[in-house]
Amino acid sequence: MSTLPFPKGAKAADPKDKDWQPIPIDTFLEWRDAQGIPVVTDFFIKDISTVELGHWDLKGVPAAFVILDGAGDTNDAYICEIPAGGKTKPQKHLYEETVYVTKGQGATTVWQRDGRKHTFEWGPGSLFSIPINANYQHFNSSGSDVVRYYAVTNCCFIMNLFHSPDFIFNSDYAFNDRFNADEGEYFGKQEIFGRFFMTTNFVPDLNTLHLADYSERGKGSTNMKFDLAGNTMGAHISEFPVGTYKKGHRHGPGAHVIIVSGQGYSLLWRDGEEPRRVDWGPGSVVVPPDQWFHQHFNSGAEPARYLALRWNNWRFRFMKSAKRRNETFTSIKEGGSQIEFIDEDPAIHRDFEASLARAGAQCGMGAYHPFCSYRKAAE
């Protein structure tokens, strides 16, 4: 007979102690703490490039975990830096991982056991995903500049599901149906379905990627939704024009919103409470907590573009709610999760116009926002 170890701080059950309660084992938390690198918390990071890192033996380079409140138990993240001329250790794992490069130039080599190697080059603004349980290694191609990237994974979910780090990192199963290393080119192919649904494995530069109309979230808004490397994790990128902002909405946990370009701020609030404001720019990250309303505002002089890395994508059904697929852009008055402009607190728009005035910019929402002071002029 085998017995499970008791978690730290727990004690064996005493049959006479009717108040004794078990302390569940969190395998991911114990594994994370054993890595010995910094852990970033809260639900906002001002700038990925300034986060303090520590040497991570698993990767062989500096890194820090990012465990923001809004992620819940759905996913986790880390920031990694590869020194000039450096490289990470080769590795593989049974959890999915999506990488966004914020700084530097480099390349990644991916291969299956005994299969041919695929190498692709990337730079600032690149987005890619590591095929599940494939071998891979990242390289910094510069001899003078460091690389930094932000990665979102479902490690916490997978590790607590199997509660065996050894299995997660040492399984030899090759998912050839998701990455067959012997079949032609794998990275870089893109296929678009409908208006804005893309299947790909690598986006060279999110700054220049063409986006499609997404006026459901606000006039002038554009979007592209990604299915990366056959993962159940998802991603999308969105842009909105100068002098505009998104409609307030809410959804489940786990969306890591990374600012790609532009300047602005976000409001986040639990229903019935006062909003909390966070000001952002390129390299900022905000993760809205579960079912908190949130709203993104472009108060700068150029279009604002952001990337959201999260669980669930448009292709694969994984723990979806029973609610309608379009609930995030359906009015709360109709049972959805979006606040239409006519229903928002008028103070939100007044504050936005004040922010624009301080920046020397003008509101661009006059023709379609009921509270805009430029509305009559636009008409």
Helices and strands as residue ranges (DSSP letters): H 27-34, E 39-40, E 44-45, G 48-50, E 54-56, E 61-66, G 69-71, E 76-82, E 97-103, E 106-111, E 118-122, E 127-130, E 135-140, E 147-153, H 155-162, H 165-170, E 190-193, E 197-200, E 202-203, E 212-213, G 215-217, E 222-228, E 233-240, E 248-249, E 256-261, E 264-269, E 276-280, E 285-286, E 293-298, E 304-311, G 327-329, G 332-334, E 338-339, G 341-343, H 346-358, H 375-378
